[in-house]
Amino acid sequence: MENFCADAKLPDTSAVSVSIGGGEVNAFFAPVVVQVLRQHFPALYSRRSASAFDISATVAGVSVLYGEGFSDGIFAGQRCRRTIDVELRLSVTRNDDGRVLWAGSEKASRSDTVYVSDIRGLQKSSLSISSGQEPAHSTLERLLEPLIIGGAAGVVVYLFFTIRS
């Protein structure tokens, strides 16, 4: 949105109305769009008749990708890198003559690190927007960790009976 505000080259003193597309995804991102526009245009309206320019915004696509799982140690929780890509289609129209002043799309990508065990909860909390393919469990996690846990349990049982006698 910051890039769009710079590219549109509308004066900061302009009265601007904003219209955001319908649907679940657009409703999810609408507060962020309005917040950024409000920072750039103090006279921001939701009705076209009250403004000189109309900004139309629609979320064209959202994707979530989870990378390979990794951990900091044998007993540490497995984490993965999550990348979220968002594409917005935007246009600016002058209301008095209907001329389209700017039209295009803006893309943004953000990454963070999340625990693999938290992915299902994250996907539930943000509706269908954040659903993506979960990372597969590594060979280390599938084979070595159960062996370590089984070996530790065996050592505990051995020590229990050895110390008892």
C-alpha positions in Angstrom: 0.0 0.0 0.0 2.9 2.3 0.7 4.2 1.8 -2.8 0.8 2.4 -4.3 0.4 5.7 -2.4 3.8 6.9 -3.8 3.0 5.7 -7.4 -0.5 7.2 -7.5 0.9 10.7 -6.9 -2.2 12.1 -5.4 -1.8 15.2 -3.3 -2.1 14.6 0.5 -4.8 17.2 0.8 -7.1 15.3 -1.7 -10.5 14.1 -0.6 -10.4 10.4 -1.4 -13.0 7.6 -1.2 -12.1 4.0 -0.9 -14.0 1.0 -2.1 -12.8 -2.5 -1.3 -13.9 -5.7 -3.0 -16.3 -8.1 -1.3 -15.6 -11.5 0.1 -13.8 -13.1 3.0 -10.3 -12.3 1.9 -11.0 -8.6 1.1 -12.8 -8.2 4.5 -9.7 -9.7 6.2 -7.3 -7.1 4.6 -9.7 -4.1 4.6 -8.6 -2.7 7.9 -4.9 -2.6 6.8 -5.8 -1.0 3.5 -7.9 1.7 5.2 -5.3 2.3 7.9 -2.5 3.0 5.4 -4.8 5.2 3.2 -5.8 7.1 6.3 -2.2 7.9 7.1 -1.7 9.4 3.6 -5.1 11.0 3.1 -6.7 12.7 6.1 -9.9 13.2 4.1 -10.9 9.6 3.5 -14.5 8.7 2.8 -16.5 5.6 2.0 -18.9 7.3 -0.4 -17.8 8.5 -3.8 -19.9 11.6 -3.9 -17.9 13.1 -1.0 -14.5 12.9 -2.7 -12.5 14.0 -5.7 -10.8 10.6 -6.2 -11.9 7.0 -5.8 -9.4 4.3 -4.9 -10.6 0.8 -5.6 -8.7 -2.1 -4.0 -9.3 -5.8 -4.4 -7.2 -8.7 -3.1 -6.1 -10.6 -6.2 -4.5 -13.5 -4.4 -3.0 -14.8 -1.2 -0.7 -17.7 -0.8 1.0 -19.3 2.2 4.1 -21.5 1.8 5.7 -23.5 4.6 9.4 -24.4 4.2 11.2 -27.5 5.4 11.1 -28.1 9.1 14.2 -27.6 11.3 15.0 -27.6 15.0 17.8 -26.2 17.1 18.4 -29.4 18.9 17.2 -33.0 19.4 14.6 -32.1 22.0 13.7 -28.7 20.7 10.4 -28.1 18.9 10.4 -28.3 15.1 10.0 -25.0 13.4 9.6 -23.9 9.8 9.8 -20.7 7.7 6.3 -19.4 6.6 6.1 -17.1 3.7 2.9 -15.1 2.9 2.4 -13.5 -0.5 -0.4 -11.0 -1.1 -1.3 -9.3 -4.4 -3.6 -6.3 -4.5 -5.3 -4.9 -7.6 -5.6 -1.1 -7.3 -7.0 1.8 -9.3 -7.5 5.5 -8.9 -10.4 7.2 -10.7 -11.1 11.0 -10.8 -14.8 11.3 -9.8 -15.7 14.4 -11.8 -14.9 13.0 -15.2 -14.4 9.3 -14.5 -10.8 9.2 -15.8 -8.7 6.4 -14.6 -5.5 8.0 -13.3 -3.6 4.9 -12.2 -4.3 1.1 -12.4 -2.1 -1.8 -11.5 -1.2 -4.3 -8.9 1.1 -4.3 -5.9 2.6 -7.4 -4.4 4.0 -7.9 -0.9 5.8 -10.9 0.7 6.5 -11.4 4.3 8.3 -14.3 6.1 8.5 -15.4 9.7 9.3 -18.6 11.6 6.5 -20.7 13.3 6.4 -23.9 15.2 5.1 -26.8 13.1 2.9 -27.9 16.0 1.2 -24.4 15.9 0.3 -24.4 12.2 -3.1 -26.0 12.5 -4.1 -23.4 15.1 -2.8 -20.6 13.0 -4.8 -21.8 10.0 -8.0 -22.0 12.1 -7.5 -18.5 13.5 -7.3 -16.7 10.2 -10.1 -18.5 8.3 -9.2 -20.0 4.9 -6.7 -17.2 4.1 -3.7 -18.8 5.8 -4.1 -22.4 4.6 -1.1 -24.0 3.0 0.7 -27.3 2.7 2.2 -28.2 6.0 5.9 -29.4 6.0 6.6 -33.1 6.1 8.3 -34.6 9.2 12.0 -35.1 8.7 13.7 -38.5 8.8 15.4 -37.5 12.0 12.0 -36.8 13.6 10.3 -40.0 12.4 13.1 -42.5 13.2 15.7 -41.2 15.5 13.6 -39.4 18.1 11.4 -42.5 18.9 14.6 -44.6 19.3 16.1 -42.0 21.7 12.8 -42.0 23.7 12.6 -45.8 23.7 16.3 -46.0 24.7 15.8 -43.5 27.6 12.8 -45.5 28.8 14.9 -48.7 28.7 17.7 -47.1 30.7 15.2 -45.8 33.3 13.7 -49.3 33.7 17.2 -50.9 34.0 18.3 -48.3 36.6 15.1 -48.8 38.5 15.6 -52.6 38.9 19.4 -52.3 39.4 19.1 -49.7 42.2 16.3 -51.6 43.8 18.3 -54.8 44.2 
